[in-house]
Amino acid sequence: MRVFISFASEDRRTAEQIHLALLGAGFETFFDAENLPAGGDYNTRISAAVDRADLFIFLISPESVAEGSFARTELRFAREKWRHPAGRVLPVMVRRVDWGQLPSYLAAVTVLEPEGSIAPEVTRQVRHLAAALRWRKPAVAAVTGLITIAVIAIGIKSWSYRHNGFAAEPATTPVASDTKAAAAATPEVAATGGSTAPPTRITSAKDEAHYPQCPEISPNPIVARAASLDSLPPEFTVDGTRHLLLKRDGQPTAVAAANALGSLTARQIIVVHFTAGPARGAGGFFARPDAMVSAHVIIDRDGKVQQLVPFDFAARHAGRGSWQGIGQLNSKSLGIELENWGSLERRENGWTTYRGQTIPDEDVFEPADTQNVGWQLYTCDQLRSFLHVARALRKAYPSIEHMIGHSDITDSHKVDPGPAFPMARMRQLIFAVD
């Protein structure tokens, strides 16, 4: 894994400490112009070095963000390589600058503000990003393989019909190669027209966690039927006038103002996220004027639900990518955050978050085709609340026809909600897909 470190000359000592820490952790780094081969145009060689990198670290200081600095030039090379910085670019505040001075490209992702020693905290975050990238690559390759096989199969079938004098049958939904992938490929309602259509993208060919211990979402049909939400009073409803989430007693859930954009233009999609940290910290961060991110609802691990943005306003959660040809997703979707650390790394002391916290083995889902990369499991209370909230939204806004993960959005470079979230089962329960 190659890491490019961009910094102003005034921060060279800090950059060198980060460079040495990353080398000790097994990463290959581009730290200085001394790493460049002799000869040739300097800008061209720097651009090539950025292009070879898997991750890009930008050390924020008054000098590095100043107009005309070479660090800004290196950042431009990174932007040319990755249209969106999420999952690839790590901004690190080494010396305080006003948030308004940050280039918009850096402001689009969370800035690491080390509380202690900078080098160890940067190394932990880089480990987290690298683990997430390792998880995404096999998934993308597997999905590509499934789609390729399906296209070939459809082509052969079409040729066979023509060759034998028959008209070709209409193309059908590709069949996934195993039962878990098939479960993920549930029918979805088309984005326009309200008609049912097969999915045009398989979101994941990887293992997905199941929760037999959680009655409402259990894959066991007998257990699930006994705990059916249809036989119980709804935990939440939506006030269609104020666009607020109401508890069973008719009172709004806890509301905390967060960054919002203009009014929603449509409500087509629920986008599922994880917080990558404690819910309290995420909720506070969303409320900061300089945060540039937010969500409509956040659900902590005890199942407590907090609304952050009214459902008639757009939250800053989906980025600038698209899904199945639907763009401007912030103005057409509702975002739900679940408290969860996301990807974990197995170390000598056990499963560890990118912040260094240890997670018990029983709270970790480890996909079969990954090594030393796990995912924090969601809790039953949390999943139950999510299901109640999503069904309330679906009832209040019938135009909601899809539920996707943040990772399904093009150019997002995100991995949430990860394979520990039972997406296929949730789609079945929320959209009544058998």
C-alpha positions as CSV (number, residue, x, y, z in Angstrom):
1,M,0.0,0.0,0.0
2,R,1.6,3.3,-1.2
3,V,1.0,6.5,0.7
4,F,1.9,10.0,-0.5
5,I,2.5,12.6,2.1
6,S,2.0,16.3,1.1
7,F,3.2,19.0,3.4
8,A,4.7,22.5,3.6
9,S,8.4,22.8,4.3
10,E,7.6,24.3,7.7
11,D,6.0,20.9,8.7
12,R,8.9,18.7,7.5
13,R,9.7,17.4,11.0
14,T,6.1,16.3,11.6
15,A,5.9,14.7,8.1
16,E,9.1,12.8,8.7
17,Q,7.7,11.4,12.0
18,I,4.6,10.2,10.1
19,H,6.8,8.8,7.3
20,L,8.8,6.7,9.8
21,A,5.7,5.5,11.7
22,L,4.1,4.4,8.4
23,L,7.3,2.6,7.3
24,G,7.3,0.8,10.6
25,A,3.7,-0.3,10.0
26,G,4.6,-1.8,6.7
27,F,3.5,1.0,4.3
28,E,5.5,2.3,1.4
29,T,5.6,6.1,1.5
30,F,6.5,9.0,-0.8
31,F,7.7,11.5,1.6
32,D,10.1,13.9,-0.1
33,A,11.4,15.1,-3.4
34,E,14.5,13.0,-2.7
35,N,12.4,9.9,-3.5
36,L,12.1,11.1,-7.1
37,P,14.3,9.7,-9.8
38,A,16.8,12.2,-11.4
39,G,16.0,14.0,-14.6
40,G,12.8,15.1,-16.2
41,D,10.2,17.7,-15.4
42,Y,9.6,18.1,-11.6
43,N,5.9,18.6,-11.8
44,T,5.5,15.6,-14.1
45,R,7.4,13.4,-11.7
46,I,5.4,14.5,-8.7
47,S,2.2,13.9,-10.6
48,A,3.4,10.4,-11.5
49,A,4.2,9.8,-7.8
50,V,0.7,10.8,-6.7
51,D,-0.8,8.7,-9.5
52,R,1.0,5.6,-8.1
53,A,-0.3,6.3,-4.6
54,D,-3.2,4.4,-3.0
55,L,-3.7,7.0,-0.3
56,F,-2.8,10.7,0.0
57,I,-2.1,12.5,3.3
58,F,-2.3,16.3,3.3
59,L,-0.8,18.0,6.4
60,I,-2.9,21.1,7.0
61,S,-1.1,24.3,8.1
62,P,-1.3,28.0,7.2
63,E,1.5,27.5,4.7
64,S,0.3,24.3,3.1
65,V,-3.2,25.7,2.3
66,A,-1.9,29.1,1.1
67,E,-2.6,29.9,-2.5
68,G,0.4,29.1,-4.7
69,S,2.0,26.6,-2.3
70,F,3.4,23.4,-3.8
71,A,1.3,21.4,-1.4
72,R,-1.8,22.8,-3.2
73,T,-0.3,21.7,-6.5
74,E,0.1,18.2,-5.1
75,L,-3.5,18.3,-3.9
76,R,-4.6,19.2,-7.4
77,F,-2.8,16.1,-8.7
78,A,-4.7,14.1,-6.1
79,R,-8.0,15.6,-7.2
80,E,-7.2,14.7,-10.8
81,K,-6.7,11.1,-9.7
82,W,-9.7,10.8,-7.4
83,R,-12.8,12.9,-8.2
84,H,-13.9,12.6,-4.6
85,P,-11.5,12.4,-1.7
86,A,-13.5,10.0,0.5
87,G,-11.5,6.9,1.4
88,R,-8.4,8.1,-0.4
89,V,-7.4,11.5,1.0
90,L,-6.7,12.0,4.7
91,P,-6.4,15.7,5.7
92,V,-4.6,16.1,9.0
93,M,-4.7,19.3,11.0
94,V,-1.1,19.8,12.2
95,R,-1.3,23.5,12.8
96,R,-4.6,25.4,13.2
97,V,-6.2,27.2,10.3
98,D,-9.6,28.7,9.8
99,W,-12.0,26.2,8.4
100,G,-12.9,28.7,5.7
101,Q,-9.4,28.5,4.4
102,L,-9.6,24.8,3.6
103,P,-9.8,23.9,-0.1
104,S,-13.3,22.5,-0.8
105,Y,-11.8,19.2,-1.8
106,L,-10.4,18.7,1.7
107,A,-13.5,20.0,3.4
108,A,-15.6,17.3,1.6
109,V,-14.2,14.7,4.1
110,T,-13.6,14.5,7.8
111,V,-10.4,16.2,8.9
112,L,-8.3,14.3,11.4
113,E,-7.5,16.5,14.4
114,P,-5.0,14.5,16.5
115,E,-5.6,14.9,20.3
116,G,-2.2,13.4,21.2
117,S,0.9,12.4,19.3
118,I,0.3,13.0,15.6
119,A,2.2,10.1,14.0
120,P,0.5,7.2,15.9
121,E,-3.0,8.7,15.2
122,V,-2.3,9.1,11.5
123,T,-0.9,5.6,11.3
124,R,-4.1,4.2,13.0
125,Q,-6.3,6.1,10.5
126,V,-4.2,4.9,7.5
127,R,-4.6,1.3,8.8
128,H,-8.4,1.8,8.8
129,L,-8.5,3.3,5.3
130,A,-6.2,0.5,4.0
131,A,-8.4,-2.2,5.6
132,A,-11.4,-0.6,3.9
133,L,-9.7,-0.6,0.5
134,R,-8.7,-4.2,0.9
135,W,-12.3,-5.1,1.6
136,R,-13.7,-3.1,-1.4
137,K,-11.3,-4.5,-4.0
138,P,-12.4,-8.2,-3.8
139,A,-16.1,-7.1,-3.7
140,V,-15.7,-5.1,-6.8
141,A,-13.9,-7.9,-8.6
142,A,-16.5,-10.4,-7.5
143,V,-19.4,-8.2,-8.7
144,T,-17.7,-7.6,-12.0
145,G,-17.2,-11.3,-12.5
146,L,-20.8,-12.0,-11.8
147,I,-22.0,-9.4,-14.2
148,T,-19.6,-10.6,-16.9
149,I,-20.7,-14.2,-16.5
150,A,-24.4,-13.1,-16.7
151,V,-23.8,-11.0,-19.8
152,I,-22.0,-13.9,-21.5
153,A,-24.8,-16.3,-20.5
154,I,-27.5,-14.0,-21.9
155,G,-25.5,-13.5,-25.1
156,I,-25.2,-17.3,-25.6
157,K,-28.8,-17.8,-24.9
158,S,-29.8,-15.1,-27.4
159,W,-27.5,-16.6,-30.1
160,S,-29.0,-20.0,-29.5
161,Y,-32.6,-18.8,-30.1
162,R,-31.6,-17.0,-33.2
163,H,-29.5,-19.9,-34.5
164,N,-32.5,-22.3,-34.1
165,G,-35.0,-19.9,-35.8
166,F,-36.7,-18.6,-32.7
167,A,-37.0,-15.0,-31.4
168,A,-34.8,-14.3,-28.5
169,E,-36.5,-14.3,-25.1
170,P,-36.4,-11.0,-23.1
171,A,-33.4,-10.7,-20.9
172,T,-34.0,-11.7,-17.3
173,T,-32.4,-10.8,-14.1
174,P,-28.9,-12.4,-13.8
175,V,-28.8,-15.3,-11.3
176,A,-26.3,-14.9,-8.6
177,S,-23.7,-17.6,-8.2
178,D,-24.6,-18.4,-4.6
179,T,-27.6,-18.1,-2.3
180,K,-26.2,-15.2,-0.3
181,A,-25.6,-13.1,-3.5
182,A,-29.1,-14.2,-4.7
183,A,-30.6,-12.9,-1.5
184,A,-29.0,-9.6,-2.0
185,A,-30.4,-9.3,-5.6
186,T,-34.0,-8.7,-4.5
187,P,-36.4,-7.0,-6.9
188,E,-36.6,-3.2,-6.4
189,V,-39.0,-0.7,-7.6
190,A,-37.9,1.4,-10.6
191,A,-36.8,5.0,-9.8
192,T,-39.4,6.4,-12.1
193,G,-42.9,5.3,-13.1
194,G,-43.5,3.2,-9.9
195,S,-43.1,-0.1,-11.7
196,T,-41.3,-3.1,-10.4
197,A,-38.0,-3.9,-12.1
198,P,-35.1,-6.2,-11.6
199,P,-32.0,-4.6,-10.0
200,T,-29.5,-3.4,-12.4
201,R,-26.6,-3.7,-10.0
202,I,-25.6,-6.3,-7.5
203,T,-24.4,-4.4,-4.5
204,S,-22.2,-7.1,-3.0
205,A,-21.1,-10.6,-3.7
206,K,-19.6,-11.0,-0.3
207,D,-20.9,-12.7,2.8
208,E,-23.5,-10.7,4.7
209,A,-24.1,-11.0,8.4
210,H,-27.3,-12.7,9.6
211,Y,-28.9,-12.1,13.0
212,P,-30.8,-15.2,14.1
213,Q,-30.8,-13.8,17.7
214,C,-32.8,-10.7,16.7
215,P,-36.5,-11.8,16.4
216,E,-37.8,-9.0,14.1
217,I,-35.2,-9.6,11.4
218,S,-34.4,-13.3,12.0
219,P,-33.9,-15.3,8.7
220,N,-35.9,-18.1,10.4
221,P,-39.4,-17.6,9.0
222,I,-41.1,-19.1,12.1
223,V,-39.3,-16.8,14.5
224,A,-39.8,-13.8,12.2
225,R,-43.5,-14.4,11.8
226,A,-44.0,-14.6,15.5
227,A,-42.2,-11.2,15.9
228,S,-43.8,-9.6,12.9
229,L,-44.0,-5.9,13.0
230,D,-47.4,-6.1,11.3
231,S,-48.9,-7.5,14.5
232,L,-47.4,-4.8,16.8
233,P,-48.2,-1.0,17.2
234,P,-45.6,1.0,15.2
235,E,-42.8,2.5,17.4
236,F,-42.6,5.5,15.1
237,T,-44.8,7.5,12.8
238,V,-44.0,10.6,10.7
239,D,-45.8,13.9,11.0
240,G,-46.4,14.7,7.4
241,T,-46.9,18.4,8.1
242,R,-43.9,19.1,10.2
243,H,-41.9,16.2,8.6
244,L,-40.8,15.0,12.1
245,L,-40.4,11.5,13.4
246,L,-42.8,10.9,16.3
247,K,-42.6,8.3,19.0
248,R,-45.5,6.1,20.0
249,D,-46.8,8.7,22.5
250,G,-47.0,11.3,19.6
251,Q,-44.0,13.3,20.8
252,P,-41.1,14.0,18.4
253,T,-37.9,12.1,18.9
254,A,-35.0,14.0,20.3
255,V,-34.1,16.6,17.7
256,A,-30.7,18.2,17.3
257,A,-30.2,20.8,14.6
258,A,-27.6,19.7,12.0
259,N,-26.3,21.0,8.7
260,A,-29.1,21.0,6.0
261,L,-29.2,22.0,2.4
262,G,-32.3,23.3,0.6
263,S,-35.6,21.5,0.4
264,L,-35.8,18.0,-1.0
265,T,-36.9,17.7,-4.6
266,A,-38.0,14.1,-4.2
267,R,-37.9,11.2,-1.7
268,Q,-36.8,8.1,-3.6
269,I,-34.1,6.4,-1.6
270,I,-33.0,5.6,1.9
271,V,-29.2,5.7,2.2
272,V,-27.7,3.7,5.1
273,H,-24.5,4.8,6.8
274,F,-22.4,4.0,9.8
275,T,-20.8,6.7,12.0
276,A,-17.3,5.1,12.3
277,G,-17.3,6.2,15.9
278,P,-19.6,7.0,18.9
279,A,-23.1,8.4,18.0
280,R,-22.7,11.2,20.5
281,G,-19.5,12.4,18.8
282,A,-21.1,12.1,15.3
283,G,-24.2,14.0,16.3
284,G,-22.2,16.8,17.7
285,F,-20.0,16.9,14.7
286,F,-23.0,17.1,12.3
287,A,-24.2,20.2,14.2
288,R,-20.9,22.1,13.7
289,P,-21.3,24.8,11.1
290,D,-18.0,23.8,9.5
291,A,-18.8,20.1,9.3
292,M,-20.2,20.0,5.8
293,V,-21.9,16.7,6.6
294,S,-25.1,15.6,8.2
295,A,-27.9,13.0,8.1
296,H,-31.6,12.9,8.8
297,V,-31.6,10.3,11.6
298,I,-28.9,8.7,13.8
299,I,-29.5,5.5,15.8
300,D,-27.2,4.6,18.7
301,R,-26.3,1.0,19.8
302,D,-29.0,1.0,22.4
303,G,-31.6,1.7,19.8
304,K,-32.1,5.4,20.8
305,V,-33.3,7.4,17.8
306,Q,-32.4,11.1,17.2
307,Q,-33.6,13.2,14.3
308,L,-31.1,15.7,13.0
309,V,-32.8,17.1,9.9
310,P,-36.5,17.4,9.1
311,F,-37.6,15.1,6.3
312,D,-38.5,18.0,4.0
313,F,-34.9,19.2,3.9
314,A,-31.9,17.7,2.2
315,A,-29.0,16.5,4.5
316,R,-25.4,16.4,3.5
317,H,-24.9,12.7,3.4
318,A,-24.8,11.2,-0.1
319,G,-22.0,13.2,-1.7
320,R,-21.9,14.1,-5.4
321,G,-22.1,10.6,-6.9
322,S,-25.0,8.8,-8.4
323,W,-26.8,5.5,-8.2
324,Q,-28.4,3.7,-11.2
325,G,-28.4,6.9,-13.1
326,I,-30.0,9.0,-10.3
327,G,-27.8,12.0,-9.5
328,Q,-28.0,14.8,-7.0
329,L,-28.8,12.2,-4.3
330,N,-28.7,14.6,-1.4
331,S,-31.9,16.2,-2.7
332,K,-33.6,12.9,-3.4
333,S,-32.8,10.7,-0.4
334,L,-33.0,10.4,3.3
335,G,-29.9,9.4,5.2
336,I,-29.9,7.2,8.3
337,E,-26.7,6.8,10.4
338,L,-26.1,3.8,12.7
339,E,-23.6,4.0,15.5
340,N,-20.9,1.5,14.4
341,W,-17.1,1.5,14.1
342,G,-17.1,-0.1,10.7
343,S,-14.0,-2.0,9.6
344,L,-11.7,-3.5,12.2
345,E,-8.2,-4.8,12.1
346,R,-7.1,-7.9,14.0
347,R,-4.0,-7.2,16.1
348,E,-2.2,-8.9,18.9
349,N,-4.6,-7.5,21.5
350,G,-7.7,-8.4,19.4
351,W,-10.0,-6.7,17.0
352,T,-9.2,-2.9,17.0
353,T,-10.8,0.2,15.6
354,Y,-8.8,2.8,13.7
355,R,-8.9,4.8,16.9
356,G,-7.3,2.0,18.9
357,Q,-10.3,0.8,20.8
358,T,-10.6,-3.0,21.2
359,I,-13.9,-4.7,20.2
360,P,-14.9,-8.1,21.7
361,D,-14.8,-11.1,19.4
362,E,-18.5,-11.7,19.9
363,D,-19.3,-8.3,18.4
364,V,-17.3,-8.9,15.2
365,F,-18.4,-10.2,11.9
366,E,-15.5,-11.7,9.8
367,P,-16.4,-12.3,6.1
368,A,-15.1,-15.7,4.9
369,D,-13.0,-14.3,2.1
370,T,-11.0,-11.7,4.1
371,Q,-8.0,-12.0,6.4
372,N,-7.5,-10.0,9.6
373,V,-10.3,-7.6,8.5
374,G,-13.6,-7.7,10.5
375,W,-16.7,-5.5,10.9
376,Q,-18.4,-4.5,14.1
377,L,-21.8,-6.1,14.3
378,Y,-24.9,-4.0,14.8
379,T,-27.1,-4.6,17.9
380,C,-30.6,-6.1,17.9
381,D,-32.0,-2.9,19.5
382,Q,-30.3,-0.9,16.8
383,L,-31.6,-3.0,13.9
384,R,-35.1,-3.1,15.4
385,S,-35.2,0.7,15.7
386,F,-33.8,1.0,12.1
387,L,-36.6,-1.2,10.8
388,H,-39.3,0.7,12.6
389,V,-37.9,4.1,11.4
390,A,-37.5,2.9,7.8
391,R,-41.0,1.4,7.7
392,A,-42.5,4.6,9.1
393,L,-40.7,6.6,6.4
394,R,-41.9,4.2,3.7
395,K,-45.5,4.5,4.9
396,A,-45.4,8.3,5.1
397,Y,-43.5,8.7,1.8
398,P,-44.6,6.0,-0.6
399,S,-42.3,7.5,-3.2
400,I,-39.4,5.9,-1.4
401,E,-38.7,2.8,-3.5
402,H,-35.1,1.9,-2.8
403,M,-32.7,1.4,0.1
404,I,-29.0,1.4,-0.6
405,G,-25.7,1.6,1.3
406,H,-23.4,4.6,1.1
407,S,-20.9,2.2,-0.6
408,D,-23.4,1.7,-3.5
409,I,-23.0,5.4,-4.6
410,T,-20.6,5.9,-7.5
411,D,-17.4,7.9,-6.7
412,S,-18.1,7.7,-3.0
413,H,-15.2,5.4,-2.1
414,K,-17.2,4.6,1.0
415,V,-17.7,1.1,2.6
416,D,-20.6,1.8,4.9
417,P,-22.8,0.2,6.2
418,G,-20.5,-2.8,5.4
419,P,-21.2,-6.5,5.3
420,A,-22.3,-6.6,9.0
421,F,-25.5,-4.8,8.0
422,P,-28.2,-7.3,6.8
423,M,-29.2,-5.3,3.8
424,A,-30.9,-8.1,1.9
425,R,-33.1,-9.0,4.8
426,M,-33.9,-5.4,5.6
427,R,-35.0,-4.8,2.0
428,Q,-37.3,-7.8,2.3
429,L,-38.9,-6.5,5.5
430,I,-39.2,-2.8,4.5
431,F,-40.4,-3.3,0.9
432,A,-42.4,-6.5,1.6
433,V,-40.2,-8.5,-0.9
434,D,-40.5,-12.3,-0.4
